[in-house]
Amino acid sequence: MINKPKGYKSPLERIKDPAVRRRVDEKKRDIYLSTLLIEEMKKHRLSVRKLADRAHVSPSTIQSIRSGEAENIGLGKLERILGLVGRTIDFPPIGDMASDTTGSK
């Protein structure tokens, strides 16, 4: 049997902490957005510079999204960028979100 350091928590135990869970969920969203943008840029044959020019943002903004490191990108910018690759931002109605978290409809 392996001795664990005092205070050790397994990843499954740590994920129960709401703050840890929130950070994990945020990182998953960053990865999803990054993957989506990379795939759509390939499909539309857009370089970082070309997409940045068309969206009126800096190439570093596009690159930060692609790398999953984007922070504080405004909704308008993100909407322009995604619109140029044929994607939209969609927000489910509040009622739908509430029913999803409770498991009932």
Distance bins in CASP14 RR format, pairs under 12 A and 6 or more apart:
PFRMAT RR
TARGET T0000
AUTHOR 0000-0000-0000
RMODE 2
METHOD distances of the structure
MODEL  1
2 8 0 0 0 0 0 1 0 0 0 0 0
2 10 0 0 0 0 0 1 0 0 0 0 0
4 10 0 0 0 0 1 0 0 0 0 0 0
4 13 0 0 0 0 0 1 0 0 0 0 0
7 13 0 0 0 0 0 1 0 0 0 0 0
7 14 0 0 0 0 0 1 0 0 0 0 0
8 14 0 0 0 0 1 0 0 0 0 0 0
9 15 0 0 0 0 1 0 0 0 0 0 0
9 16 0 0 0 0 1 0 0 0 0 0 0
9 17 0 0 0 0 1 0 0 0 0 0 0
9 20 0 0 0 0 1 0 0 0 0 0 0
10 16 0 0 0 0 0 1 0 0 0 0 0
10 20 0 0 0 0 0 1 0 0 0 0 0
11 17 0 0 0 0 0 1 0 0 0 0 0
11 20 0 0 0 0 1 0 0 0 0 0 0
11 21 0 0 0 0 0 1 0 0 0 0 0
11 24 0 0 0 0 1 0 0 0 0 0 0
12 20 0 0 0 0 0 1 0 0 0 0 0
12 21 0 0 0 0 0 1 0 0 0 0 0
12 24 0 0 0 0 0 1 0 0 0 0 0
13 20 0 0 0 0 1 0 0 0 0 0 0
13 21 0 0 0 0 0 1 0 0 0 0 0
14 20 1 0 1 0 0 0 0 0 0 0 0
14 21 0 0 0 0 1 0 0 0 0 0 0
14 23 0 0 0 0 0 1 0 0 0 0 0
14 24 0 0 0 0 1 0 0 0 0 0 0
15 21 1 0 1 0 0 0 0 0 0 0 0
15 22 0 0 0 0 0 1 0 0 0 0 0
15 23 0 0 0 0 1 0 0 0 0 0 0
15 24 1 0 0 1 0 0 0 0 0 0 0
15 25 0 0 0 0 0 1 0 0 0 0 0
15 28 0 0 0 0 0 1 0 0 0 0 0
16 24 0 0 0 0 0 1 0 0 0 0 0
17 23 0 0 0 0 1 0 0 0 0 0 0
17 24 0 0 0 0 1 0 0 0 0 0 0
18 24 0 0 0 0 0 1 0 0 0 0 0
18 25 0 0 0 0 0 1 0 0 0 0 0
19 25 0 0 0 0 0 1 0 0 0 0 0
19 26 0 0 0 0 0 1 0 0 0 0 0
20 26 0 0 0 0 0 1 0 0 0 0 0
20 27 0 0 0 0 0 1 0 0 0 0 0
21 27 0 0 0 0 0 1 0 0 0 0 0
21 28 0 0 0 0 0 1 0 0 0 0 0
22 28 0 0 0 0 0 1 0 0 0 0 0
22 29 0 0 0 0 0 1 0 0 0 0 0
23 29 0 0 0 0 0 1 0 0 0 0 0
23 30 0 0 0 0 0 1 0 0 0 0 0
24 30 0 0 0 0 0 1 0 0 0 0 0
24 31 0 0 0 0 0 1 0 0 0 0 0
25 31 0 0 0 0 0 1 0 0 0 0 0
25 32 0 0 0 0 0 1 0 0 0 0 0
26 32 0 0 0 0 0 1 0 0 0 0 0
26 33 0 0 0 0 0 1 0 0 0 0 0
26 68 0 0 0 0 0 1 0 0 0 0 0
26 69 0 0 0 0 0 1 0 0 0 0 0
26 70 0 0 0 0 0 1 0 0 0 0 0
26 71 0 0 0 0 0 1 0 0 0 0 0
27 33 0 0 0 0 0 1 0 0 0 0 0
27 34 0 0 0 0 0 1 0 0 0 0 0
27 68 0 0 0 0 1 0 0 0 0 0 0
27 69 0 0 0 0 0 1 0 0 0 0 0
27 70 0 0 0 0 0 1 0 0 0 0 0
28 34 0 0 0 0 0 1 0 0 0 0 0
28 35 0 0 0 0 0 1 0 0 0 0 0
28 68 0 0 0 0 0 1 0 0 0 0 0
29 35 0 0 0 0 0 1 0 0 0 0 0
29 36 0 0 0 0 0 1 0 0 0 0 0
29 65 0 0 0 0 0 1 0 0 0 0 0
29 68 0 0 0 0 1 0 0 0 0 0 0
29 70 0 0 0 0 0 1 0 0 0 0 0
29 78 0 0 0 0 0 1 0 0 0 0 0
30 36 0 0 0 0 0 1 0 0 0 0 0
30 37 0 0 0 0 0 1 0 0 0 0 0
30 64 0 0 0 0 1 0 0 0 0 0 0
30 65 0 0 0 0 1 0 0 0 0 0 0
30 66 0 0 0 0 0 1 0 0 0 0 0
30 67 0 0 0 0 1 0 0 0 0 0 0
30 68 1 0 1 0 0 0 0 0 0 0 0
30 69 1 0 0 1 0 0 0 0 0 0 0
30 70 1 0 0 1 0 0 0 0 0 0 0
30 71 0 0 0 0 1 0 0 0 0 0 0
30 73 0 0 0 0 0 1 0 0 0 0 0
31 37 0 0 0 0 0 1 0 0 0 0 0
31 38 0 0 0 0 0 1 0 0 0 0 0
31 65 0 0 0 0 0 1 0 0 0 0 0
31 66 0 0 0 0 0 1 0 0 0 0 0
31 67 0 0 0 0 0 1 0 0 0 0 0
31 68 1 0 0 1 0 0 0 0 0 0 0
31 69 0 0 0 0 0 1 0 0 0 0 0
31 70 0 0 0 0 0 1 0 0 0 0 0
32 38 0 0 0 0 0 1 0 0 0 0 0
32 39 0 0 0 0 0 1 0 0 0 0 0
32 65 0 0 0 0 0 1 0 0 0 0 0
32 68 0 0 0 0 1 0 0 0 0 0 0
32 87 0 0 0 0 0 1 0 0 0 0 0
33 39 0 0 0 0 0 1 0 0 0 0 0
33 40 0 0 0 0 0 1 0 0 0 0 0
33 62 0 0 0 0 0 1 0 0 0 0 0
33 64 0 0 0 0 0 1 0 0 0 0 0
33 65 1 0 0 1 0 0 0 0 0 0 0
33 66 0 0 0 0 1 0 0 0 0 0 0
33 67 0 0 0 0 0 1 0 0 0 0 0
33 68 1 0 0 1 0 0 0 0 0 0 0
33 69 0 0 0 0 0 1 0 0 0 0 0
33 70 1 0 0 1 0 0 0 0 0 0 0
33 73 0 0 0 0 1 0 0 0 0 0 0
33 78 0 0 0 0 1 0 0 0 0 0 0
33 81 0 0 0 0 1 0 0 0 0 0 0
33 82 0 0 0 0 1 0 0 0 0 0 0
33 85 0 0 0 0 0 1 0 0 0 0 0
33 87 0 0 0 0 1 0 0 0 0 0 0
33 89 0 0 0 0 0 1 0 0 0 0 0
34 40 0 0 0 0 0 1 0 0 0 0 0
34 41 0 0 0 0 0 1 0 0 0 0 0
34 62 0 0 0 0 0 1 0 0 0 0 0
34 63 0 0 0 0 0 1 0 0 0 0 0
34 64 0 0 0 0 1 0 0 0 0 0 0
34 65 1 0 0 1 0 0 0 0 0 0 0
34 66 1 0 1 0 0 0 0 0 0 0 0
34 67 1 0 0 1 0 0 0 0 0 0 0
34 68 1 0 1 0 0 0 0 0 0 0 0
34 69 0 0 0 0 1 0 0 0 0 0 0
34 70 0 0 0 0 1 0 0 0 0 0 0
35 41 0 0 0 0 0 1 0 0 0 0 0
35 42 0 0 0 0 0 1 0 0 0 0 0
35 65 0 0 0 0 0 1 0 0 0 0 0
35 66 0 0 0 0 1 0 0 0 0 0 0
35 67 0 0 0 0 0 1 0 0 0 0 0
35 68 0 0 0 0 1 0 0 0 0 0 0
36 42 0 0 0 0 0 1 0 0 0 0 0
36 43 0 0 0 0 0 1 0 0 0 0 0
36 65 0 0 0 0 1 0 0 0 0 0 0
36 66 0 0 0 0 0 1 0 0 0 0 0
36 68 0 0 0 0 0 1 0 0 0 0 0
36 78 0 0 0 0 0 1 0 0 0 0 0
36 81 0 0 0 0 0 1 0 0 0 0 0
36 82 0 0 0 0 1 0 0 0 0 0 0
36 83 0 0 0 0 0 1 0 0 0 0 0
36 85 0 0 0 0 1 0 0 0 0 0 0
36 86 0 0 0 0 0 1 0 0 0 0 0
36 87 1 0 0 1 0 0 0 0 0 0 0
36 88 0 0 0 0 0 1 0 0 0 0 0
36 89 0 0 0 0 0 1 0 0 0 0 0
37 43 0 0 0 0 0 1 0 0 0 0 0
37 44 0 0 0 0 0 1 0 0 0 0 0
37 46 0 0 0 0 1 0 0 0 0 0 0
37 48 0 0 0 0 1 0 0 0 0 0 0
37 51 0 0 0 0 1 0 0 0 0 0 0
37 52 0 0 0 0 0 1 0 0 0 0 0
37 55 0 0 0 0 0 1 0 0 0 0 0
37 61 0 0 0 0 0 1 0 0 0 0 0
37 62 1 0 0 1 0 0 0 0 0 0 0
37 63 0 0 0 0 0 1 0 0 0 0 0
37 64 0 0 0 0 0 1 0 0 0 0 0
37 65 1 0 1 0 0 0 0 0 0 0 0
37 66 1 0 1 0 0 0 0 0 0 0 0
37 67 0 0 0 0 0 1 0 0 0 0 0
37 68 0 0 0 0 1 0 0 0 0 0 0
37 70 0 0 0 0 1 0 0 0 0 0 0
37 73 0 0 0 0 0 1 0 0 0 0 0
37 78 0 0 0 0 1 0 0 0 0 0 0
37 81 1 0 0 1 0 0 0 0 0 0 0
37 82 1 0 0 1 0 0 0 0 0 0 0
37 83 0 0 0 0 0 1 0 0 0 0 0
37 84 0 0 0 0 0 1 0 0 0 0 0
37 85 1 0 0 1 0 0 0 0 0 0 0
37 86 0 0 0 0 0 1 0 0 0 0 0
37 87 0 0 0 0 1 0 0 0 0 0 0
38 44 0 0 0 0 0 1 0 0 0 0 0
38 46 0 0 0 0 0 1 0 0 0 0 0
38 47 0 0 0 0 0 1 0 0 0 0 0
38 48 0 0 0 0 0 1 0 0 0 0 0
38 51 0 0 0 0 0 1 0 0 0 0 0
38 62 0 0 0 0 0 1 0 0 0 0 0
38 63 0 0 0 0 0 1 0 0 0 0 0
38 65 0 0 0 0 1 0 0 0 0 0 0
38 66 1 0 1 0 0 0 0 0 0 0 0
38 67 0 0 0 0 1 0 0 0 0 0 0
38 68 0 0 0 0 1 0 0 0 0 0 0
38 85 0 0 0 0 0 1 0 0 0 0 0
39 46 0 0 0 0 0 1 0 0 0 0 0
39 66 0 0 0 0 0 1 0 0 0 0 0
39 85 0 0 0 0 1 0 0 0 0 0 0
39 86 0 0 0 0 0 1 0 0 0 0 0
39 87 0 0 0 0 0 1 0 0 0 0 0
40 46 0 0 0 0 1 0 0 0 0 0 0
40 51 0 0 0 0 1 0 0 0 0 0 0
40 62 0 0 0 0 0 1 0 0 0 0 0
40 65 0 0 0 0 0 1 0 0 0 0 0
40 66 0 0 0 0 0 1 0 0 0 0 0
40 81 0 0 0 0 1 0 0 0 0 0 0
40 82 1 0 0 1 0 0 0 0 0 0 0
40 83 0 0 0 0 1 0 0 0 0 0 0
40 84 0 0 0 0 1 0 0 0 0 0 0
40 85 1 1 0 0 0 0 0 0 0 0 0
40 86 1 0 0 1 0 0 0 0 0 0 0
40 87 1 0 0 1 0 0 0 0 0 0 0
40 88 0 0 0 0 0 1 0 0 0 0 0
41 47 1 0 0 1 0 0 0 0 0 0 0
41 48 1 0 0 1 0 0 0 0 0 0 0
41 49 0 0 0 0 0 1 0 0 0 0 0
41 50 0 0 0 0 1 0 0 0 0 0 0
41 51 1 0 0 1 0 0 0 0 0 0 0
41 52 0 0 0 0 0 1 0 0 0 0 0
41 54 0 0 0 0 0 1 0 0 0 0 0
41 55 0 0 0 0 0 1 0 0 0 0 0
41 62 0 0 0 0 1 0 0 0 0 0 0
41 63 0 0 0 0 0 1 0 0 0 0 0
41 65 0 0 0 0 0 1 0 0 0 0 0
41 66 1 0 0 1 0 0 0 0 0 0 0
41 81 0 0 0 0 1 0 0 0 0 0 0
41 82 0 0 0 0 0 1 0 0 0 0 0
41 84 0 0 0 0 1 0 0 0 0 0 0
41 85 1 0 0 1 0 0 0 0 0 0 0
41 86 0 0 0 0 0 1 0 0 0 0 0
41 87 0 0 0 0 0 1 0 0 0 0 0
42 48 0 0 0 0 0 1 0 0 0 0 0
42 51 0 0 0 0 0 1 0 0 0 0 0
42 66 0 0 0 0 0 1 0 0 0 0 0
42 85 0 0 0 0 1 0 0 0 0 0 0
43 84 0 0 0 0 0 1 0 0 0 0 0
43 85 1 0 0 1 0 0 0 0 0 0 0
43 86 0 0 0 0 1 0 0 0 0 0 0
43 87 0 0 0 0 0 1 0 0 0 0 0
44 50 0 0 0 0 1 0 0 0 0 0 0
44 51 0 0 0 0 1 0 0 0 0 0 0
44 54 0 0 0 0 0 1 0 0 0 0 0
44 81 0 0 0 0 0 1 0 0 0 0 0
44 82 0 0 0 0 0 1 0 0 0 0 0
44 83 0 0 0 0 0 1 0 0 0 0 0
44 84 1 0 0 1 0 0 0 0 0 0 0
44 85 1 0 1 0 0 0 0 0 0 0 0
44 86 1 0 0 1 0 0 0 0 0 0 0
44 87 0 0 0 0 0 1 0 0 0 0 0
45 51 0 0 0 0 0 1 0 0 0 0 0
45 85 0 0 0 0 0 1 0 0 0 0 0
46 52 0 0 0 0 1 0 0 0 0 0 0
46 53 0 0 0 0 1 0 0 0 0 0 0
46 54 1 0 0 1 0 0 0 0 0 0 0
46 55 0 0 0 0 1 0 0 0 0 0 0
46 59 0 0 0 0 0 1 0 0 0 0 0
46 62 0 0 0 0 1 0 0 0 0 0 0
46 66 0 0 0 0 0 1 0 0 0 0 0
46 81 0 0 0 0 0 1 0 0 0 0 0
46 83 0 0 0 0 0 1 0 0 0 0 0
46 84 1 0 0 1 0 0 0 0 0 0 0
46 85 1 0 0 1 0 0 0 0 0 0 0
46 86 0 0 0 0 0 1 0 0 0 0 0
47 53 0 0 0 0 1 0 0 0 0 0 0
47 54 0 0 0 0 0 1 0 0 0 0 0
47 59 0 0 0 0 1 0 0 0 0 0 0
47 62 0 0 0 0 1 0 0 0 0 0 0
47 63 0 0 0 0 0 1 0 0 0 0 0
47 66 0 0 0 0 0 1 0 0 0 0 0
48 54 0 0 0 0 0 1 0 0 0 0 0
48 55 0 0 0 0 0 1 0 0 0 0 0
48 57 0 0 0 0 0 1 0 0 0 0 0
48 58 0 0 0 0 1 0 0 0 0 0 0
48 59 1 0 1 0 0 0 0 0 0 0 0
48 60 0 0 0 0 1 0 0 0 0 0 0
48 61 0 0 0 0 1 0 0 0 0 0 0
48 62 1 0 1 0 0 0 0 0 0 0 0
48 63 1 0 1 0 0 0 0 0 0 0 0
48 64 0 0 0 0 0 1 0 0 0 0 0
48 65 0 0 0 0 1 0 0 0 0 0 0
48 66 1 0 0 1 0 0 0 0 0 0 0
48 67 0 0 0 0 0 1 0 0 0 0 0
48 81 0 0 0 0 0 1 0 0 0 0 0
49 55 0 0 0 0 0 1 0 0 0 0 0
49 57 0 0 0 0 0 1 0 0 0 0 0
49 58 0 0 0 0 1 0 0 0 0 0 0
49 59 1 0 1 0 0 0 0 0 0 0 0
49 60 0 0 0 0 0 1 0 0 0 0 0
49 61 0 0 0 0 0 1 0 0 0 0 0
49 62 0 0 0 0 1 0 0 0 0 0 0
49 63 0 0 0 0 1 0 0 0 0 0 0
50 57 0 0 0 0 0 1 0 0 0 0 0
50 59 0 0 0 0 1 0 0 0 0 0 0
50 62 0 0 0 0 1 0 0 0 0 0 0
50 81 0 0 0 0 0 1 0 0 0 0 0
50 84 0 0 0 0 1 0 0 0 0 0 0
50 85 0 0 0 0 0 1 0 0 0 0 0
51 57 0 0 0 0 1 0 0 0 0 0 0
51 58 0 0 0 0 0 1 0 0 0 0 0
51 59 0 0 0 0 1 0 0 0 0 0 0
51 61 0 0 0 0 1 0 0 0 0 0 0
51 62 1 0 1 0 0 0 0 0 0 0 0
51 63 0 0 0 0 0 1 0 0 0 0 0
51 65 0 0 0 0 1 0 0 0 0 0 0
51 66 0 0 0 0 1 0 0 0 0 0 0
51 77 0 0 0 0 0 1 0 0 0 0 0
51 80 0 0 0 0 1 0 0 0 0 0 0
51 81 1 0 0 1 0 0 0 0 0 0 0
51 82 0 0 0 0 0 1 0 0 0 0 0
51 83 0 0 0 0 0 1 0 0 0 0 0
51 84 1 0 0 1 0 0 0 0 0 0 0
51 85 1 0 0 1 0 0 0 0 0 0 0
51 86 0 0 0 0 0 1 0 0 0 0 0
52 58 1 0 0 1 0 0 0 0 0 0 0
52 59 1 0 1 0 0 0 0 0 0 0 0
52 60 0 0 0 0 1 0 0 0 0 0 0
52 61 1 0 0 1 0 0 0 0 0 0 0
52 62 1 0 1 0 0 0 0 0 0 0 0
52 63 0 0 0 0 1 0 0 0 0 0 0
52 64 0 0 0 0 0 1 0 0 0 0 0
52 65 0 0 0 0 0 1 0 0 0 0 0
52 66 0 0 0 0 0 1 0 0 0 0 0
52 77 0 0 0 0 0 1 0 0 0 0 0
52 80 0 0 0 0 0 1 0 0 0 0 0
52 81 0 0 0 0 1 0 0 0 0 0 0
52 84 0 0 0 0 1 0 0 0 0 0 0
53 59 0 0 0 0 1 0 0 0 0 0 0
53 61 0 0 0 0 0 1 0 0 0 0 0
53 62 0 0 0 0 1 0 0 0 0 0 0
53 80 0 0 0 0 0 1 0 0 0 0 0
53 81 0 0 0 0 0 1 0 0 0 0 0
53 84 0 0 0 0 0 1 0 0 0 0 0
54 62 0 0 0 0 0 1 0 0 0 0 0
54 80 0 0 0 0 1 0 0 0 0 0 0
54 81 0 0 0 0 1 0 0 0 0 0 0
54 83 0 0 0 0 1 0 0 0 0 0 0
54 84 1 0 1 0 0 0 0 0 0 0 0
54 85 0 0 0 0 1 0 0 0 0 0 0
55 61 0 0 0 0 1 0 0 0 0 0 0
55 62 1 0 0 1 0 0 0 0 0 0 0
55 65 0 0 0 0 0 1 0 0 0 0 0
55 73 0 0 0 0 0 1 0 0 0 0 0
55 74 0 0 0 0 0 1 0 0 0 0 0
55 76 0 0 0 0 1 0 0 0 0 0 0
55 77 1 0 0 1 0 0 0 0 0 0 0
55 78 0 0 0 0 1 0 0 0 0 0 0
55 79 0 0 0 0 1 0 0 0 0 0 0
55 80 1 0 1 0 0 0 0 0 0 0 0
55 81 1 0 1 0 0 0 0 0 0 0 0
55 82 0 0 0 0 1 0 0 0 0 0 0
55 83 0 0 0 0 1 0 0 0 0 0 0
55 84 1 0 1 0 0 0 0 0 0 0 0
55 85 0 0 0 0 1 0 0 0 0 0 0
56 62 0 0 0 0 0 1 0 0 0 0 0
56 76 0 0 0 0 0 1 0 0 0 0 0
56 77 0 0 0 0 1 0 0 0 0 0 0
56 80 1 0 0 1 0 0 0 0 0 0 0
56 81 0 0 0 0 1 0 0 0 0 0 0
56 84 0 0 0 0 0 1 0 0 0 0 0
57 63 0 0 0 0 0 1 0 0 0 0 0
57 64 0 0 0 0 0 1 0 0 0 0 0
57 65 0 0 0 0 1 0 0 0 0 0 0
57 70 0 0 0 0 0 1 0 0 0 0 0
57 73 0 0 0 0 1 0 0 0 0 0 0
57 74 0 0 0 0 1 0 0 0 0 0 0
57 76 0 0 0 0 1 0 0 0 0 0 0
57 77 1 0 1 0 0 0 0 0 0 0 0
57 78 0 0 0 0 1 0 0 0 0 0 0
57 79 0 0 0 0 0 1 0 0 0 0 0
57 80 1 0 0 1 0 0 0 0 0 0 0
57 81 1 0 0 1 0 0 0 0 0 0 0
57 82 0 0 0 0 0 1 0 0 0 0 0
57 84 0 0 0 0 0 1 0 0 0 0 0
58 64 0 0 0 0 1 0 0 0 0 0 0
58 65 0 0 0 0 0 1 0 0 0 0 0
58 70 0 0 0 0 0 1 0 0 0 0 0
58 73 0 0 0 0 0 1 0 0 0 0 0
58 77 0 0 0 0 1 0 0 0 0 0 0
58 81 0 0 0 0 0 1 0 0 0 0 0
59 65 0 0 0 0 0 1 0 0 0 0 0
59 66 0 0 0 0 0 1 0 0 0 0 0
59 81 0 0 0 0 0 1 0 0 0 0 0
60 66 0 0 0 0 0 1 0 0 0 0 0
60 67 0 0 0 0 0 1 0 0 0 0 0
60 69 0 0 0 0 0 1 0 0 0 0 0
60 70 0 0 0 0 1 0 0 0 0 0 0
60 71 0 0 0 0 0 1 0 0 0 0 0
60 73 0 0 0 0 0 1 0 0 0 0 0
61 67 0 0 0 0 0 1 0 0 0 0 0
61 68 0 0 0 0 0 1 0 0 0 0 0
61 69 0 0 0 0 0 1 0 0 0 0 0
61 70 1 0 0 1 0 0 0 0 0 0 0
61 71 0 0 0 0 0 1 0 0 0 0 0
61 72 0 0 0 0 0 1 0 0 0 0 0
61 73 1 0 0 1 0 0 0 0 0 0 0
61 74 0 0 0 0 1 0 0 0 0 0 0
61 76 0 0 0 0 0 1 0 0 0 0 0
61 77 1 0 0 1 0 0 0 0 0 0 0
61 78 0 0 0 0 1 0 0 0 0 0 0
61 80 0 0 0 0 0 1 0 0 0 0 0
61 81 1 0 0 1 0 0 0 0 0 0 0
62 68 0 0 0 0 0 1 0 0 0 0 0
62 69 0 0 0 0 0 1 0 0 0 0 0
62 70 0 0 0 0 1 0 0 0 0 0 0
62 73 0 0 0 0 0 1 0 0 0 0 0
62 77 0 0 0 0 1 0 0 0 0 0 0
62 78 0 0 0 0 0 1 0 0 0 0 0
62 80 0 0 0 0 0 1 0 0 0 0 0
62 81 1 0 0 1 0 0 0 0 0 0 0
62 82 0 0 0 0 0 1 0 0 0 0 0
62 84 0 0 0 0 0 1 0 0 0 0 0
62 85 0 0 0 0 0 1 0 0 0 0 0
63 69 0 0 0 0 1 0 0 0 0 0 0
63 70 0 0 0 0 1 0 0 0 0 0 0
63 73 0 0 0 0 0 1 0 0 0 0 0
63 81 0 0 0 0 0 1 0 0 0 0 0
64 70 1 0 1 0 0 0 0 0 0 0 0
64 71 1 0 0 1 0 0 0 0 0 0 0
64 72 0 0 0 0 0 1 0 0 0 0 0
64 73 1 0 0 1 0 0 0 0 0 0 0
64 77 0 0 0 0 0 1 0 0 0 0 0
64 78 0 0 0 0 0 1 0 0 0 0 0
64 81 0 0 0 0 0 1 0 0 0 0 0
65 71 0 0 0 0 0 1 0 0 0 0 0
65 72 0 0 0 0 0 1 0 0 0 0 0
65 73 1 0 0 1 0 0 0 0 0 0 0
65 74 0 0 0 0 0 1 0 0 0 0 0
65 77 0 0 0 0 1 0 0 0 0 0 0
65 78 1 0 0 1 0 0 0 0 0 0 0
65 80 0 0 0 0 0 1 0 0 0 0 0
65 81 1 0 0 1 0 0 0 0 0 0 0
65 82 0 0 0 0 1 0 0 0 0 0 0
65 85 0 0 0 0 0 1 0 0 0 0 0
66 81 0 0 0 0 0 1 0 0 0 0 0
66 85 0 0 0 0 0 1 0 0 0 0 0
70 77 0 0 0 0 1 0 0 0 0 0 0
70 78 0 0 0 0 1 0 0 0 0 0 0
70 81 0 0 0 0 0 1 0 0 0 0 0
72 78 0 0 0 0 0 1 0 0 0 0 0
73 79 0 0 0 0 0 1 0 0 0 0 0
73 80 0 0 0 0 0 1 0 0 0 0 0
73 81 0 0 0 0 1 0 0 0 0 0 0
73 82 0 0 0 0 0 1 0 0 0 0 0
73 89 0 0 0 0 0 1 0 0 0 0 0
74 80 0 0 0 0 1 0 0 0 0 0 0
74 81 0 0 0 0 0 1 0 0 0 0 0
74 82 0 0 0 0 0 1 0 0 0 0 0
74 89 0 0 0 0 0 1 0 0 0 0 0
75 81 0 0 0 0 0 1 0 0 0 0 0
75 82 0 0 0 0 0 1 0 0 0 0 0
75 88 0 0 0 0 0 1 0 0 0 0 0
75 89 1 0 0 1 0 0 0 0 0 0 0
75 91 0 0 0 0 0 1 0 0 0 0 0
76 82 0 0 0 0 1 0 0 0 0 0 0
76 83 0 0 0 0 0 1 0 0 0 0 0
76 88 0 0 0 0 0 1 0 0 0 0 0
76 89 0 0 0 0 1 0 0 0 0 0 0
77 83 0 0 0 0 0 1 0 0 0 0 0
77 84 0 0 0 0 0 1 0 0 0 0 0
77 89 0 0 0 0 0 1 0 0 0 0 0
78 84 0 0 0 0 0 1 0 0 0 0 0
78 85 0 0 0 0 0 1 0 0 0 0 0
78 87 0 0 0 0 1 0 0 0 0 0 0
78 88 0 0 0 0 0 1 0 0 0 0 0
78 89 1 0 0 1 0 0 0 0 0 0 0
79 85 0 0 0 0 0 1 0 0 0 0 0
79 86 0 0 0 0 0 1 0 0 0 0 0
79 87 0 0 0 0 1 0 0 0 0 0 0
79 88 1 0 0 1 0 0 0 0 0 0 0
79 89 1 0 1 0 0 0 0 0 0 0 0
79 90 0 0 0 0 0 1 0 0 0 0 0
79 91 0 0 0 0 0 1 0 0 0 0 0
80 86 0 0 0 0 0 1 0 0 0 0 0
80 87 0 0 0 0 0 1 0 0 0 0 0
80 88 0 0 0 0 0 1 0 0 0 0 0
80 89 0 0 0 0 0 1 0 0 0 0 0
81 87 0 0 0 0 1 0 0 0 0 0 0
81 88 0 0 0 0 0 1 0 0 0 0 0
81 89 0 0 0 0 0 1 0 0 0 0 0
82 88 1 0 0 1 0 0 0 0 0 0 0
82 89 1 0 0 1 0 0 0 0 0 0 0
82 90 0 0 0 0 0 1 0 0 0 0 0
83 89 0 0 0 0 1 0 0 0 0 0 0
90 96 0 0 0 0 0 1 0 0 0 0 0
91 97 0 0 0 0 1 0 0 0 0 0 0
92 98 0 0 0 0 1 0 0 0 0 0 0
92 99 0 0 0 0 1 0 0 0 0 0 0
92 100 0 0 0 0 1 0 0 0 0 0 0
92 101 0 0 0 0 0 1 0 0 0 0 0
93 99 0 0 0 0 1 0 0 0 0 0 0
93 100 0 0 0 0 0 1 0 0 0 0 0
94 100 0 0 0 0 0 1 0 0 0 0 0
94 101 0 0 0 0 0 1 0 0 0 0 0
95 101 0 0 0 0 1 0 0 0 0 0 0
95 102 0 0 0 0 0 1 0 0 0 0 0
95 104 0 0 0 0 0 1 0 0 0 0 0
95 105 0 0 0 0 1 0 0 0 0 0 0
96 102 0 0 0 0 0 1 0 0 0 0 0
96 103 0 0 0 0 0 1 0 0 0 0 0
96 104 0 0 0 0 0 1 0 0 0 0 0
96 105 0 0 0 0 1 0 0 0 0 0 0
97 103 0 0 0 0 0 1 0 0 0 0 0
97 105 0 0 0 0 0 1 0 0 0 0 0
98 104 0 0 0 0 1 0 0 0 0 0 0
98 105 0 0 0 0 1 0 0 0 0 0 0
99 105 1 0 1 0 0 0 0 0 0 0 0
END
